[in-house]
Amino acid sequence: MILSKDLQKTLEERLKQLNKLRPISGTLLEKLKERFQVEMTYNSNGIEGNTLTLKETYWVIQQGITVKGKSLKDHLEAKNHKEALDYLYELIEQGSTHTISEHLIRSLHSLVIQKIDSTIAGQYRKIDVFITGTDHVPPSAIDVPYRMQELVVWAKENYKKMPVVDFATLFHHKFVHIHPFQDGNGRVGRLLMNVFLMQYGFPIAIIQKNDRQKYYRVLAEADYGRYKPLVTFVAQAVLRSLNIYLDVLTPSAEKETWISLAEASRHFSYSQAYLGKLAKEGRLEAIKVKRNWLTTKEAVLRYERDHRKS
């Protein structure tokens, strides 16, 4: 197992809490689905340079509004990504994703790219590429089909052999490392990662646009076999989504109140910096809102209790 035992335990406990609240009412489920579609589309496209704001993304994909001053490409990327997410939700609901395949990978890419460049949609790249800002050189185009076959075989052989967050993260890295398509690899890679997470019962994990530089940094570390930073990074995204679901679904009387780490440090004998370190390492239940970590008094108490036991 790559992920720390503490963070793995926290994820499993939070997932158990969510499962106890299932089934989720149809109306509430649709609202959560809409929220995550907008956030995922905004952040995943934003990482790749899309300039739509979160609100503008909502207008485009939920209201069909054209935003003045924004390019056609920005609009099409948003609409395409939403269609790809709809397809992903449909597969999960039908239970059709139990076996990863090149057909699924190509289908997601086709949806992500279709209205932007139909000539490359769903097609492995025919040219060699270089990725700006990284030392990694993807394999030659002639090797891509073979490398993708290898990836699918690896996935089928290892899916049940490791915790799902470890597996989904490693698959994501292996996919973007191959860089099989001429464009859209990051967006498709993040969608594929969520295939496995959602299958397991987790909500969509969203890599935040604000964390783009850290995301690239931990991906680069994984290029050299140092996978823990990337797995921890993805696990924190999974935990954030779990906490959003739980915050929405938990009855008001049972909710824990999220507070800043600065406020938490005033109630306990821990500095804000130390609480931040615990949050980043996944040892303290916390969520990141924009650039700020939040936790609860109950979470700090649980950390103290568990810390005393160990």
PEFEN-V733327 format. One record per residue. N is the residue number from 1. RES is the residue in one small letter. SS is DSSP state (H for helix, E for strand, C for the rest). PSI is psi as a letter, one per 30 degrees, with the letter a starting at -180 (999 if undefined). D_FIRST is the distance of its C-alpha to the first C-alpha in Angstrom with 1 decimal. Layout:
N	RES	SS	PSI	D_FIRST
N	RES	SS	PSI	D_FIRST
This chain:
1	m	C	k	0.0
2	i	C	e	3.8
3	l	C	k	5.8
4	s	C	k	7.7
5	k	H	e	8.3
6	d	H	e	11.8
7	l	H	e	11.4
8	q	H	e	9.3
9	k	H	e	12.1
10	t	H	e	14.7
11	l	H	e	13.9
12	e	H	e	14.1
13	e	H	e	17.2
14	r	H	e	18.8
15	l	H	e	18.3
16	k	H	e	20.0
17	q	H	e	22.8
18	l	H	e	23.3
19	n	H	e	23.4
20	k	H	f	26.1
21	l	C	f	28.1
22	r	C	l	28.1
23	p	C	k	30.2
24	i	C	k	31.2
25	s	C	k	34.9
26	g	H	e	35.9
27	t	H	e	37.5
28	l	H	e	34.7
29	l	H	e	32.1
30	e	H	e	34.3
31	k	H	e	34.6
32	l	H	e	30.8
33	k	H	e	30.5
34	e	H	e	33.2
35	r	H	e	31.8
36	f	H	e	28.4
37	q	H	e	30.2
38	v	H	e	32.3
39	e	H	e	29.6
40	m	H	e	27.3
41	t	H	e	30.3
42	y	H	e	31.6
43	n	H	e	28.4
44	s	H	e	27.2
45	n	H	e	30.7
46	g	H	e	31.3
47	i	H	e	28.5
48	e	C	g	30.5
49	g	C	f	33.8
50	n	C	k	35.3
51	t	C	g	37.7
52	l	C	k	38.0
53	t	C	l	37.4
54	l	H	e	35.4
55	k	H	e	38.8
56	e	H	e	40.2
57	t	H	e	37.1
58	y	H	e	37.9
59	w	H	e	41.6
60	v	H	e	40.9
61	i	H	f	38.4
62	q	H	f	39.7
63	q	H	f	43.3
64	g	C	g	44.1
65	i	C	k	45.7
66	t	C	k	46.4
67	v	C	j	45.7
68	k	C	k	48.5
69	g	C	f	47.7
70	k	C	k	44.3
71	s	C	l	44.1
72	l	H	e	44.1
73	k	H	e	40.8
74	d	H	e	39.1
75	h	H	e	40.5
76	l	H	e	39.5
77	e	H	e	35.9
78	a	H	e	35.6
79	k	H	e	37.3
80	n	H	e	35.2
81	h	H	e	31.9
82	k	H	e	33.1
83	e	H	e	34.1
84	a	H	e	30.7
85	l	H	e	29.1
86	d	H	e	31.7
87	y	H	e	30.8
88	l	H	e	27.1
89	y	H	e	28.1
90	e	H	e	30.4
91	l	H	e	27.9
92	i	H	e	25.5
93	e	H	e	28.6
94	q	H	f	29.7
95	g	C	h	26.3
96	s	C	g	26.9
97	t	C	g	23.5
98	h	C	f	21.7
99	t	C	j	22.2
100	i	C	k	21.7
101	s	C	l	24.7
102	e	H	e	26.7
103	h	H	e	29.3
104	l	H	e	27.1
105	i	H	e	26.0
106	r	H	e	29.7
107	s	H	e	30.9
108	l	H	e	28.9
109	h	H	e	30.1
110	s	H	e	33.6
111	l	H	e	33.6
112	v	H	e	32.3
113	i	H	f	34.9
114	q	C	e	37.7
115	k	C	f	40.3
116	i	C	e	39.7
117	d	C	j	40.0
118	s	C	f	40.5
119	t	C	f	40.9
120	i	C	f	37.2
121	a	C	k	35.7
122	g	C	g	33.3
123	q	C	k	34.2
124	y	C	k	32.1
125	r	C	k	33.6
126	k	C	g	36.5
127	i	C	l	36.5
128	d	C	k	34.4
129	v	C	l	33.0
130	f	C	k	32.0
131	i	C	j	29.9
132	t	C	k	31.7
133	g	C	g	30.1
134	t	C	l	27.3
135	d	C	f	27.4
136	h	C	k	25.6
137	v	C	j	28.0
138	p	C	l	27.0
139	p	C	l	28.0
140	s	C	k	31.6
141	a	H	e	32.8
142	i	H	f	33.8
143	d	H	f	30.2
144	v	H	e	28.7
145	p	H	e	29.5
146	y	H	e	27.9
147	r	H	e	24.8
148	m	H	e	24.5
149	q	H	e	25.0
150	e	H	e	22.1
151	l	H	e	19.8
152	v	H	e	20.9
153	v	H	e	20.4
154	w	H	e	16.8
155	a	H	e	16.2
156	k	H	e	17.9
157	e	H	f	16.2
158	n	H	f	12.5
159	y	C	e	13.0
160	k	C	g	12.4
161	k	C	f	9.7
162	m	C	l	6.6
163	p	C	k	6.9
164	v	H	e	10.0
165	v	H	e	9.7
166	d	H	e	7.1
167	f	H	e	9.6
168	a	H	e	12.7
169	t	H	e	12.1
170	l	H	e	11.7
171	f	H	e	14.7
172	h	H	e	16.6
173	h	H	e	16.3
174	k	H	e	17.3
175	f	H	e	20.1
176	v	H	f	21.6
177	h	H	e	21.3
178	i	H	e	23.6
179	h	C	h	25.8
180	p	C	f	27.5
181	f	C	l	30.2
182	q	C	e	33.0
183	d	C	l	32.2
184	g	C	g	29.9
185	n	H	e	26.5
186	g	H	e	24.9
187	r	H	e	26.2
188	v	H	e	25.2
189	g	H	e	21.7
190	r	H	e	21.2
191	l	H	e	22.8
192	l	H	e	20.7
193	m	H	e	17.5
194	n	H	f	19.1
195	v	H	e	20.1
196	f	H	e	16.6
197	l	H	e	16.2
198	m	H	e	19.7
199	q	H	e	19.4
200	y	H	f	16.8
201	g	C	f	19.4
202	f	C	l	18.5
203	p	C	l	21.5
204	i	C	k	21.8
205	a	C	k	19.7
206	i	C	k	22.2
207	i	C	k	21.8
208	q	C	k	24.8
209	k	H	e	27.6
210	n	H	f	28.0
211	d	H	g	24.5
212	r	H	e	25.4
213	q	H	e	25.6
214	k	H	e	22.3
215	y	H	e	20.8
216	y	H	e	22.5
217	r	H	e	21.4
218	v	H	f	17.7
219	l	H	e	18.2
220	a	H	e	20.3
221	e	H	e	17.6
222	a	H	f	15.3
223	d	H	f	18.4
224	y	C	g	17.9
225	g	C	g	14.3
226	r	C	i	13.3
227	y	C	f	10.8
228	k	H	e	9.6
229	p	H	e	13.2
230	l	H	e	13.3
231	v	H	e	10.2
232	t	H	e	11.6
233	f	H	e	15.0
234	v	H	e	14.4
235	a	H	e	12.8
236	q	H	e	16.0
237	a	H	e	18.1
238	v	H	e	16.7
239	l	H	e	17.5
240	r	H	e	20.9
241	s	H	e	21.8
242	l	H	e	20.9
243	n	H	e	23.1
244	i	H	e	25.9
245	y	H	e	25.9
246	l	H	e	26.0
247	d	H	e	28.6
248	v	H	e	30.8
249	l	H	f	30.4
250	t	C	k	30.6
251	p	C	k	34.2
252	s	H	e	35.8
253	a	H	f	36.5
254	e	H	f	32.8
255	k	C	k	31.5
256	e	C	k	30.1
257	t	C	k	31.8
258	w	C	k	29.9
259	i	E	l	31.3
260	s	E	l	30.9
261	l	H	e	29.0
262	a	H	e	32.5
263	e	H	e	33.9
264	a	H	e	31.0
265	s	H	f	31.7
266	r	H	f	35.3
267	h	H	f	34.3
268	f	C	l	31.9
269	s	C	h	31.9
270	y	C	k	29.2
271	s	C	l	30.2
272	q	H	e	29.4
273	a	H	e	27.6
274	y	H	e	25.3
275	l	H	e	24.6
276	g	H	e	23.9
277	k	H	e	21.4
278	l	H	e	19.6
279	a	H	e	19.8
280	k	H	e	18.4
281	e	H	f	15.4
282	g	C	g	14.8
283	r	C	f	16.0
284	l	C	k	19.3
285	e	C	j	19.9
286	a	C	l	21.8
287	i	E	l	22.9
288	k	E	j	24.3
289	v	E	j	27.8
290	k	C	c	29.0
291	r	C	g	28.4
292	n	E	k	28.4
293	w	E	k	25.8
294	l	E	k	26.9
295	t	E	a	25.9
296	t	C	l	27.7
297	k	H	e	29.4
298	e	H	e	27.6
299	a	H	e	24.2
300	v	H	e	25.3
301	l	H	e	26.6
302	r	H	e	23.4
303	y	H	e	21.6
304	e	H	e	24.5
305	r	H	e	24.3
306	d	H	e	20.6
307	h	H	e	21.2
308	r	H	e	24.1
309	k	H	e	22.2
310	s	C	999	19.7
